[in-house]
């Protein structure tokens, strides 16, 4: 009975450890994606400030079309 209990505890420890490692390995990728997205939005914001109103409308339409295309995929 004690051997069975030891095996169960060892299996639980292994599962928790592997789960923690998997989460830790995935976190930098998510942070990098957030930083890239933030940089792109800041770049677009700076570009929009310098453009005329007509060009901004065209950019907004293109952004919406890009989002729709990405949603379809």
PDB file with one MODEL, atoms N, CA, C and O in Angstrom:
MODEL        1
ATOM      1  N   UNK A   1       0.828  -1.193   0.000  1.00  0.00           N
ATOM      2  CA  UNK A   1       0.000   0.000   0.000  1.00  0.00           C
ATOM      3  C   UNK A   1       0.877   1.263   0.000  1.00  0.00           C
ATOM      4  O   UNK A   1       0.567   2.240  -0.683  1.00  0.00           O
ATOM      5  N   UNK A   2       1.956   1.234   0.759  1.00  0.00           N
ATOM      6  CA  UNK A   2       2.811   2.416   0.817  1.00  0.00           C
ATOM      7  C   UNK A   2       3.543   2.622  -0.505  1.00  0.00           C
ATOM      8  O   UNK A   2       3.830   3.758  -0.884  1.00  0.00           O
ATOM      9  N   UNK A   3       3.848   1.532  -1.208  1.00  0.00           N
ATOM     10  CA  UNK A   3       4.503   1.664  -2.512  1.00  0.00           C
ATOM     11  C   UNK A   3       3.553   2.307  -3.516  1.00  0.00           C
ATOM     12  O   UNK A   3       3.964   3.140  -4.325  1.00  0.00           O
ATOM     13  N   UNK A   4       2.272   1.912  -3.460  1.00  0.00           N
ATOM     14  CA  UNK A   4       1.270   2.496  -4.355  1.00  0.00           C
ATOM     15  C   UNK A   4       1.123   3.988  -4.085  1.00  0.00           C
ATOM     16  O   UNK A   4       1.055   4.791  -5.015  1.00  0.00           O
ATOM     17  N   UNK A   5       1.076   4.349  -2.820  1.00  0.00           N
ATOM     18  CA  UNK A   5       0.981   5.758  -2.442  1.00  0.00           C
ATOM     19  C   UNK A   5       2.208   6.530  -2.921  1.00  0.00           C
ATOM     20  O   UNK A   5       2.077   7.659  -3.395  1.00  0.00           O
ATOM     21  N   UNK A   6       3.363   5.955  -2.808  1.00  0.00           N
ATOM     22  CA  UNK A   6       4.599   6.603  -3.264  1.00  0.00           C
ATOM     23  C   UNK A   6       4.586   6.803  -4.780  1.00  0.00           C
ATOM     24  O   UNK A   6       5.024   7.843  -5.273  1.00  0.00           O
ATOM     25  N   UNK A   7       4.090   5.822  -5.512  1.00  0.00           N
ATOM     26  CA  UNK A   7       4.015   5.926  -6.969  1.00  0.00           C
ATOM     27  C   UNK A   7       3.025   7.014  -7.366  1.00  0.00           C
ATOM     28  O   UNK A   7       3.298   7.790  -8.282  1.00  0.00           O
ATOM     29  N   UNK A   8       1.880   7.081  -6.692  1.00  0.00           N
ATOM     30  CA  UNK A   8       0.876   8.106  -7.004  1.00  0.00           C
ATOM     31  C   UNK A   8       1.439   9.500  -6.730  1.00  0.00           C
ATOM     32  O   UNK A   8       1.265  10.408  -7.542  1.00  0.00           O
ATOM     33  N   UNK A   9       2.097   9.671  -5.615  1.00  0.00           N
ATOM     34  CA  UNK A   9       2.668  10.983  -5.283  1.00  0.00           C
ATOM     35  C   UNK A   9       3.763  11.355  -6.276  1.00  0.00           C
ATOM     36  O   UNK A   9       3.855  12.512  -6.685  1.00  0.00           O
ATOM     37  N   UNK A  10       4.583  10.401  -6.663  1.00  0.00           N
ATOM     38  CA  UNK A  10       5.640  10.678  -7.641  1.00  0.00           C
ATOM     39  C   UNK A  10       5.038  11.065  -8.994  1.00  0.00           C
ATOM     40  O   UNK A  10       5.553  11.962  -9.661  1.00  0.00           O
ATOM     41  N   UNK A  11       3.975  10.410  -9.398  1.00  0.00           N
ATOM     42  CA  UNK A  11       3.323  10.738 -10.675  1.00  0.00           C
ATOM     43  C   UNK A  11       2.708  12.135 -10.630  1.00  0.00           C
ATOM     44  O   UNK A  11       2.792  12.883 -11.604  1.00  0.00           O
ATOM     45  N   UNK A  12       2.103  12.479  -9.525  1.00  0.00           N
ATOM     46  CA  UNK A  12       1.517  13.821  -9.386  1.00  0.00           C
ATOM     47  C   UNK A  12       2.609  14.889  -9.432  1.00  0.00           C
ATOM     48  O   UNK A  12       2.439  15.926 -10.072  1.00  0.00           O
ATOM     49  N   UNK A  13       3.714  14.639  -8.762  1.00  0.00           N
ATOM     50  CA  UNK A  13       4.828  15.585  -8.758  1.00  0.00           C
ATOM     51  C   UNK A  13       5.381  15.777 -10.167  1.00  0.00           C
ATOM     52  O   UNK A  13       5.677  16.900 -10.578  1.00  0.00           O
ATOM     53  N   UNK A  14       5.518  14.687 -10.896  1.00  0.00           N
ATOM     54  CA  UNK A  14       6.038  14.767 -12.267  1.00  0.00           C
ATOM     55  C   UNK A  14       5.088  15.560 -13.161  1.00  0.00           C
ATOM     56  O   UNK A  14       5.526  16.380 -13.967  1.00  0.00           O
ATOM     57  N   UNK A  15       3.794  15.315 -13.016  1.00  0.00           N
ATOM     58  CA  UNK A  15       2.812  16.018 -13.847  1.00  0.00           C
ATOM     59  C   UNK A  15       2.828  17.517 -13.565  1.00  0.00           C
ATOM     60  O   UNK A  15       2.800  18.330 -14.488  1.00  0.00           O
ATOM     61  N   UNK A  16       2.872  17.873 -12.294  1.00  0.00           N
ATOM     62  CA  UNK A  16       2.891  19.295 -11.924  1.00  0.00           C
ATOM     63  C   UNK A  16       4.175  19.955 -12.396  1.00  0.00           C
ATOM     64  O   UNK A  16       4.146  21.085 -12.883  1.00  0.00           O
ATOM     65  N   UNK A  17       5.288  19.275 -12.261  1.00  0.00           N
ATOM     66  CA  UNK A  17       6.573  19.838 -12.690  1.00  0.00           C
ATOM     67  C   UNK A  17       6.600  20.069 -14.197  1.00  0.00           C
ATOM     68  O   UNK A  17       7.032  21.127 -14.655  1.00  0.00           O
ATOM     69  N   UNK A  18       6.143  19.089 -14.966  1.00  0.00           N
ATOM     70  CA  UNK A  18       6.139  19.243 -16.420  1.00  0.00           C
ATOM     71  C   UNK A  18       5.191  20.349 -16.861  1.00  0.00           C
ATOM     72  O   UNK A  18       5.480  21.077 -17.811  1.00  0.00           O
ATOM     73  N   UNK A  19       4.072  20.475 -16.180  1.00  0.00           N
ATOM     74  CA  UNK A  19       3.122  21.537 -16.506  1.00  0.00           C
ATOM     75  C   UNK A  19       3.751  22.907 -16.240  1.00  0.00           C
ATOM     76  O   UNK A  19       3.596  23.822 -17.048  1.00  0.00           O
ATOM     77  N   UNK A  20       4.447  23.054 -15.137  1.00  0.00           N
ATOM     78  CA  UNK A  20       5.095  24.321 -14.811  1.00  0.00           C
ATOM     79  C   UNK A  20       6.178  24.666 -15.826  1.00  0.00           C
ATOM     80  O   UNK A  20       6.329  25.827 -16.205  1.00  0.00           O
ATOM     81  N   UNK A  21       6.918  23.678 -16.260  1.00  0.00           N
ATOM     82  CA  UNK A  21       7.968  23.907 -17.260  1.00  0.00           C
ATOM     83  C   UNK A  21       7.357  24.332 -18.592  1.00  0.00           C
ATOM     84  O   UNK A  21       7.877  25.220 -19.268  1.00  0.00           O
ATOM     85  N   UNK A  22       6.257  23.695 -18.962  1.00  0.00           N
ATOM     86  CA  UNK A  22       5.596  24.036 -20.221  1.00  0.00           C
ATOM     87  C   UNK A  22       5.065  25.464 -20.198  1.00  0.00           C
ATOM     88  O   UNK A  22       5.179  26.187 -21.187  1.00  0.00           O
ATOM     89  N   UNK A  23       4.494  25.865 -19.092  1.00  0.00           N
ATOM     90  CA  UNK A  23       3.971  27.232 -18.969  1.00  0.00           C
ATOM     91  C   UNK A  23       5.125  28.237 -19.011  1.00  0.00           C
ATOM     92  O   UNK A  23       5.018  29.275 -19.664  1.00  0.00           O
ATOM     93  N   UNK A  24       6.204  27.939 -18.331  1.00  0.00           N
ATOM     94  CA  UNK A  24       7.347  28.849 -18.300  1.00  0.00           C
ATOM     95  C   UNK A  24       7.984  28.985 -19.681  1.00  0.00           C
ATOM     96  O   UNK A  24       8.471  30.059 -20.032  1.00  0.00           O
ATOM     97  N   UNK A  25       7.985  27.931 -20.450  1.00  0.00           N
ATOM     98  CA  UNK A  25       8.586  27.975 -21.783  1.00  0.00           C
ATOM     99  C   UNK A  25       7.721  28.762 -22.753  1.00  0.00           C
ATOM    100  O   UNK A  25       8.244  29.335 -23.709  1.00  0.00           O
ATOM    101  N   UNK A  26       6.422  28.803 -22.535  1.00  0.00           N
ATOM    102  CA  UNK A  26       5.506  29.485 -23.448  1.00  0.00           C
ATOM    103  C   UNK A  26       5.403  30.977 -23.162  1.00  0.00           C
ATOM    104  O   UNK A  26       5.072  31.740 -24.069  1.00  0.00           O
ATOM    105  N   UNK A  27       5.665  31.412 -21.971  1.00  0.00           N
ATOM    106  CA  UNK A  27       5.471  32.800 -21.564  1.00  0.00           C
ATOM    107  C   UNK A  27       6.291  33.804 -22.380  1.00  0.00           C
ATOM    108  O   UNK A  27       5.725  34.820 -22.785  1.00  0.00           O
ATOM    109  N   UNK A  28       7.569  33.595 -22.645  1.00  0.00           N
ATOM    110  CA  UNK A  28       8.324  34.598 -23.423  1.00  0.00           C
ATOM    111  C   UNK A  28       7.758  34.817 -24.826  1.00  0.00           C
ATOM    112  O   UNK A  28       7.807  35.934 -25.341  1.00  0.00           O
ATOM    113  N   UNK A  29       7.229  33.779 -25.441  1.00  0.00           N
ATOM    114  CA  UNK A  29       6.658  33.929 -26.773  1.00  0.00           C
ATOM    115  C   UNK A  29       5.471  34.882 -26.733  1.00  0.00           C
ATOM    116  O   UNK A  29       5.334  35.741 -27.604  1.00  0.00           O
ATOM    117  N   UNK A  30       4.625  34.737 -25.740  1.00  0.00           N
ATOM    118  CA  UNK A  30       3.459  35.607 -25.623  1.00  0.00           C
ATOM    119  C   UNK A  30       3.893  37.047 -25.371  1.00  0.00           C
ATOM    120  O   UNK A  30       3.315  37.975 -25.936  1.00  0.00           O
ATOM    121  N   UNK A  31       4.894  37.239 -24.535  1.00  0.00           N
ATOM    122  CA  UNK A  31       5.388  38.585 -24.256  1.00  0.00           C
ATOM    123  C   UNK A  31       5.977  39.225 -25.508  1.00  0.00           C
ATOM    124  O   UNK A  31       5.759  40.410 -25.760  1.00  0.00           O
ATOM    125  N   UNK A  32       6.719  38.453 -26.292  1.00  0.00           N
ATOM    126  CA  UNK A  32       7.300  38.972 -27.529  1.00  0.00           C
ATOM    127  C   UNK A  32       6.214  39.386 -28.507  1.00  0.00           C
ATOM    128  O   UNK A  32       6.332  40.417 -29.168  1.00  0.00           O
ATOM    129  N   UNK A  33       5.167  38.598 -28.603  1.00  0.00           N
ATOM    130  CA  UNK A  33       4.070  38.922 -29.516  1.00  0.00           C
ATOM    131  C   UNK A  33       3.372  40.200 -29.068  1.00  0.00           C
ATOM    132  O   UNK A  33       3.005  41.028 -29.901  1.00  0.00           O
ATOM    133  N   UNK A  34       3.186  40.367 -27.765  1.00  0.00           N
ATOM    134  CA  UNK A  34       2.548  41.582 -27.259  1.00  0.00           C
ATOM    135  C   UNK A  34       3.406  42.803 -27.561  1.00  0.00           C
ATOM    136  O   UNK A  34       2.890  43.852 -27.946  1.00  0.00           O
ATOM    137  N   UNK A  35       4.717  42.665 -27.384  1.00  0.00           N
ATOM    138  CA  UNK A  35       5.610  43.786 -27.648  1.00  0.00           C
ATOM    139  C   UNK A  35       5.615  44.160 -29.125  1.00  0.00           C
ATOM    140  O   UNK A  35       5.620  45.342 -29.472  1.00  0.00           O
ATOM    141  N   UNK A  36       5.615  43.151 -29.995  1.00  0.00           N
ATOM    142  CA  UNK A  36       5.584  43.418 -31.432  1.00  0.00           C
ATOM    143  C   UNK A  36       4.285  44.114 -31.819  1.00  0.00           C
ATOM    144  O   UNK A  36       4.293  45.062 -32.604  1.00  0.00           O
ATOM    145  N   UNK A  37       3.178  43.645 -31.272  1.00  0.00           N
ATOM    146  CA  UNK A  37       1.880  44.244 -31.579  1.00  0.00           C
ATOM    147  C   UNK A  37       1.837  45.698 -31.088  1.00  0.00           C
ATOM    148  O   UNK A  37       1.324  46.580 -31.778  1.00  0.00           O
ATOM    149  N   UNK A  38       2.376  45.932 -29.901  1.00  0.00           N
ATOM    150  CA  UNK A  38       2.397  47.287 -29.349  1.00  0.00           C
ATOM    151  C   UNK A  38       3.250  48.203 -30.221  1.00  0.00           C
ATOM    152  O   UNK A  38       2.874  49.346 -30.477  1.00  0.00           O
ATOM    153  N   UNK A  39       4.388  47.706 -30.674  1.00  0.00           N
ATOM    154  CA  UNK A  39       5.265  48.509 -31.519  1.00  0.00           C
ATOM    155  C   UNK A  39       4.581  48.850 -32.843  1.00  0.00           C
ATOM    156  O   UNK A  39       4.700  49.969 -33.342  1.00  0.00           O
ATOM    157  N   UNK A  40       3.868  47.878 -33.405  1.00  0.00           N
ATOM    158  CA  UNK A  40       3.158  48.124 -34.663  1.00  0.00           C
ATOM    159  C   UNK A  40       2.067  49.172 -34.489  1.00  0.00           C
ATOM    160  O   UNK A  40       1.910  50.052 -35.335  1.00  0.00           O
ATOM    161  N   UNK A  41       1.308  49.079 -33.389  1.00  0.00           N
ATOM    162  CA  UNK A  41       0.233  50.045 -33.175  1.00  0.00           C
ATOM    163  C   UNK A  41       0.788  51.445 -32.935  1.00  0.00           C
ATOM    164  O   UNK A  41       0.211  52.431 -33.393  1.00  0.00           O
ATOM    165  N   UNK A  42       1.914  51.533 -32.213  1.00  0.00           N
ATOM    166  CA  UNK A  42       2.533  52.847 -32.001  1.00  0.00           C
ATOM    167  C   UNK A  42       3.035  53.427 -33.322  1.00  0.00           C
ATOM    168  O   UNK A  42       2.914  54.627 -33.568  1.00  0.00           O
ATOM    169  N   UNK A  43       3.591  52.577 -34.157  1.00  0.00           N
ATOM    170  CA  UNK A  43       4.093  53.029 -35.454  1.00  0.00           C
ATOM    171  C   UNK A  43       2.938  53.524 -36.322  1.00  0.00           C
ATOM    172  O   UNK A  43       3.050  54.554 -36.988  1.00  0.00           O
ATOM    173  N   UNK A  44       1.833  52.788 -36.311  1.00  0.00           N
ATOM    174  CA  UNK A  44       0.663  53.204 -37.085  1.00  0.00           C
ATOM    175  C   UNK A  44       0.097  54.513 -36.560  1.00  0.00           C
ATOM    176  O   UNK A  44      -0.325  55.367 -37.339  1.00  0.00           O
ATOM    177  N   UNK A  45       0.086  54.674 -35.244  1.00  0.00           N
ATOM    178  CA  UNK A  45      -0.438  55.904 -34.656  1.00  0.00           C
ATOM    179  C   UNK A  45       0.396  57.112 -35.075  1.00  0.00           C
ATOM    180  O   UNK A  45      -0.148  58.172 -35.385  1.00  0.00           O
ATOM    181  N   UNK A  46       1.711  56.948 -35.082  1.00  0.00           N
ATOM    182  CA  UNK A  46       2.581  58.046 -35.521  1.00  0.00           C
ATOM    183  C   UNK A  46       2.368  58.353 -36.996  1.00  0.00           C
ATOM    184  O   UNK A  46       2.375  59.516 -37.401  1.00  0.00           O
ATOM    185  N   UNK A  47       2.179  57.312 -37.796  1.00  0.00           N
ATOM    186  CA  UNK A  47       1.981  57.511 -39.222  1.00  0.00           C
ATOM    187  C   UNK A  47       0.648  58.193 -39.497  1.00  0.00           C
ATOM    188  O   UNK A  47       0.547  59.035 -40.390  1.00  0.00           O
ATOM    189  N   UNK A  48      -0.361  57.833 -38.738  1.00  0.00           N
ATOM    190  CA  UNK A  48      -1.686  58.429 -38.938  1.00  0.00           C
ATOM    191  C   UNK A  48      -1.696  59.906 -38.589  1.00  0.00           C
ATOM    192  O   UNK A  48      -2.410  60.688 -39.217  1.00  0.00           O
ATOM    193  N   UNK A  49      -0.910  60.294 -37.593  1.00  0.00           N
ATOM    194  CA  UNK A  49      -0.868  61.700 -37.213  1.00  0.00           C
ATOM    195  C   UNK A  49      -0.308  62.558 -38.341  1.00  0.00           C
ATOM    196  O   UNK A  49      -0.694  63.716 -38.495  1.00  0.00           O
ATOM    197  N   UNK A  50       0.585  62.001 -39.114  1.00  0.00           N
ATOM    198  CA  UNK A  50       1.219  62.779 -40.161  1.00  0.00           C
ATOM    199  C   UNK A  50       0.446  62.742 -41.487  1.00  0.00           C
ATOM    200  O   UNK A  50       0.756  63.504 -42.403  1.00  0.00           O
ATOM    201  N   UNK A  51      -0.545  61.870 -41.592  1.00  0.00           N
ATOM    202  CA  UNK A  51      -1.290  61.738 -42.846  1.00  0.00           C
ATOM    203  C   UNK A  51      -2.499  62.662 -42.888  1.00  0.00           C
ATOM    204  O   UNK A  51      -2.972  63.145 -41.859  1.00  0.00           O
ATOM    205  N   UNK A  52      -2.984  62.894 -44.092  1.00  0.00           N
ATOM    206  CA  UNK A  52      -4.204  63.670 -44.234  1.00  0.00           C
ATOM    207  C   UNK A  52      -5.395  62.792 -43.874  1.00  0.00           C
ATOM    208  O   UNK A  52      -5.245  61.582 -43.703  1.00  0.00           O
ATOM    209  N   UNK A  53      -6.563  63.386 -43.758  1.00  0.00           N
ATOM    210  CA  UNK A  53      -7.764  62.653 -43.361  1.00  0.00           C
ATOM    211  C   UNK A  53      -8.131  61.593 -44.386  1.00  0.00           C
ATOM    212  O   UNK A  53      -8.539  60.495 -44.005  1.00  0.00           O
ATOM    213  N   UNK A  54      -8.002  61.883 -45.667  1.00  0.00           N
ATOM    214  CA  UNK A  54      -8.340  60.907 -46.712  1.00  0.00           C
ATOM    215  C   UNK A  54      -7.447  59.670 -46.617  1.00  0.00           C
ATOM    216  O   UNK A  54      -7.922  58.540 -46.730  1.00  0.00           O
ATOM    217  N   UNK A  55      -6.178  59.892 -46.415  1.00  0.00           N
ATOM    218  CA  UNK A  55      -5.263  58.767 -46.315  1.00  0.00           C
ATOM    219  C   UNK A  55      -5.560  57.938 -45.071  1.00  0.00           C
ATOM    220  O   UNK A  55      -5.428  56.714 -45.098  1.00  0.00           O
ATOM    221  N   UNK A  56      -5.960  58.591 -43.984  1.00  0.00           N
ATOM    222  CA  UNK A  56      -6.286  57.857 -42.761  1.00  0.00           C
ATOM    223  C   UNK A  56      -7.518  56.976 -42.981  1.00  0.00           C
ATOM    224  O   UNK A  56      -7.565  55.841 -42.507  1.00  0.00           O
ATOM    225  N   UNK A  57      -8.523  57.504 -43.707  1.00  0.00           N
ATOM    226  CA  UNK A  57      -9.718  56.712 -43.994  1.00  0.00           C
ATOM    227  C   UNK A  57      -9.354  55.470 -44.800  1.00  0.00           C
ATOM    228  O   UNK A  57      -9.861  54.381 -44.532  1.00  0.00           O
ATOM    229  N   UNK A  58      -8.480  55.633 -45.782  1.00  0.00           N
ATOM    230  CA  UNK A  58      -8.050  54.498 -46.588  1.00  0.00           C
ATOM    231  C   UNK A  58      -7.303  53.466 -45.740  1.00  0.00           C
ATOM    232  O   UNK A  58      -7.485  52.260 -45.907  1.00  0.00           O
ATOM    233  N   UNK A  59      -6.467  53.955 -44.834  1.00  0.00           N
ATOM    234  CA  UNK A  59      -5.725  53.053 -43.957  1.00  0.00           C
ATOM    235  C   UNK A  59      -6.678  52.274 -43.051  1.00  0.00           C
ATOM    236  O   UNK A  59      -6.498  51.075 -42.836  1.00  0.00           O
ATOM    237  N   UNK A  60      -7.697  52.962 -42.520  1.00  0.00           N
ATOM    238  CA  UNK A  60      -8.666  52.296 -41.655  1.00  0.00           C
ATOM    239  C   UNK A  60      -9.414  51.205 -42.414  1.00  0.00           C
ATOM    240  O   UNK A  60      -9.644  50.119 -41.882  1.00  0.00           O
ATOM    241  N   UNK A  61      -9.790  51.493 -43.647  1.00  0.00           N
ATOM    242  CA  UNK A  61     -10.479  50.498 -44.461  1.00  0.00           C
ATOM    243  C   UNK A  61      -9.578  49.296 -44.732  1.00  0.00           C
ATOM    244  O   UNK A  61     -10.025  48.150 -44.683  1.00  0.00           O
ATOM    245  N   UNK A  62      -8.317  49.566 -45.017  1.00  0.00           N
ATOM    246  CA  UNK A  62      -7.382  48.474 -45.282  1.00  0.00           C
ATOM    247  C   UNK A  62      -7.167  47.625 -44.025  1.00  0.00           C
ATOM    248  O   UNK A  62      -7.076  46.400 -44.108  1.00  0.00           O
ATOM    249  N   UNK A  63      -7.085  48.278 -42.866  1.00  0.00           N
ATOM    250  CA  UNK A  63      -6.923  47.540 -41.617  1.00  0.00           C
ATOM    251  C   UNK A  63      -8.122  46.629 -41.367  1.00  0.00           C
ATOM    252  O   UNK A  63      -7.962  45.482 -40.949  1.00  0.00           O
ATOM    253  N   UNK A  64      -9.319  47.142 -41.624  1.00  0.00           N
ATOM    254  CA  UNK A  64     -10.528  46.339 -41.441  1.00  0.00           C
ATOM    255  C   UNK A  64     -10.536  45.156 -42.403  1.00  0.00           C
ATOM    256  O   UNK A  64     -10.920  44.048 -42.029  1.00  0.00           O
ATOM    257  N   UNK A  65     -10.118  45.390 -43.618  1.00  0.00           N
ATOM    258  CA  UNK A  65     -10.077  44.306 -44.599  1.00  0.00           C
ATOM    259  C   UNK A  65      -9.061  43.241 -44.176  1.00  0.00           C
ATOM    260  O   UNK A  65      -9.322  42.045 -44.303  1.00  0.00           O
ATOM    261  N   UNK A  66      -7.908  43.679 -43.673  1.00  0.00           N
ATOM    262  CA  UNK A  66      -6.890  42.735 -43.195  1.00  0.00           C
ATOM    263  C   UNK A  66      -7.411  41.901 -42.035  1.00  0.00           C
ATOM    264  O   UNK A  66      -7.165  40.696 -41.974  1.00  0.00           O
ATOM    265  N   UNK A  67      -8.128  42.533 -41.119  1.00  0.00           N
ATOM    266  CA  UNK A  67      -8.683  41.810 -39.986  1.00  0.00           C
ATOM    267  C   UNK A  67      -9.732  40.809 -40.453  1.00  0.00           C
ATOM    268  O   UNK A  67      -9.801  39.693 -39.938  1.00  0.00           O
ATOM    269  N   UNK A  68     -10.548  41.205 -41.429  1.00  0.00           N
ATOM    270  CA  UNK A  68     -11.573  40.292 -41.948  1.00  0.00           C
ATOM    271  C   UNK A  68     -10.927  39.103 -42.639  1.00  0.00           C
ATOM    272  O   UNK A  68     -11.388  37.971 -42.496  1.00  0.00           O
ATOM    273  N   UNK A  69      -9.862  39.358 -43.387  1.00  0.00           N
ATOM    274  CA  UNK A  69      -9.157  38.261 -44.067  1.00  0.00           C
ATOM    275  C   UNK A  69      -8.542  37.310 -43.052  1.00  0.00           C
ATOM    276  O   UNK A  69      -8.579  36.093 -43.230  1.00  0.00           O
ATOM    277  N   UNK A  70      -7.978  37.866 -41.990  1.00  0.00           N
ATOM    278  CA  UNK A  70      -7.370  37.020 -40.966  1.00  0.00           C
ATOM    279  C   UNK A  70      -8.427  36.212 -40.219  1.00  0.00           C
ATOM    280  O   UNK A  70      -8.177  35.074 -39.823  1.00  0.00           O
ATOM    281  N   UNK A  71      -9.608  36.801 -40.027  1.00  0.00           N
ATOM    282  CA  UNK A  71     -10.680  36.089 -39.337  1.00  0.00           C
ATOM    283  C   UNK A  71     -11.226  34.953 -40.179  1.00  0.00           C
ATOM    284  O   UNK A  71     -11.658  33.937 -39.636  1.00  0.00           O
ATOM    285  N   UNK A  72     -11.215  35.105 -41.493  1.00  0.00           N
ATOM    286  CA  UNK A  72     -11.713  34.067 -42.382  1.00  0.00           C
ATOM    287  C   UNK A  72     -10.800  32.848 -42.382  1.00  0.00           C
ATOM    288  O   UNK A  72     -11.260  31.721 -42.568  1.00  0.00           O
ATOM    289  N   UNK A  73      -9.509  33.075 -42.173  1.00  0.00           N
ATOM    290  CA  UNK A  73      -8.547  31.977 -42.170  1.00  0.00           C
ATOM    291  C   UNK A  73      -8.651  31.274 -40.879  1.00  0.00           C
ATOM    292  O   UNK A  73      -7.931  30.304 -40.644  1.00  0.00           O
TER     293      UNK A  73
ENDMDL
END
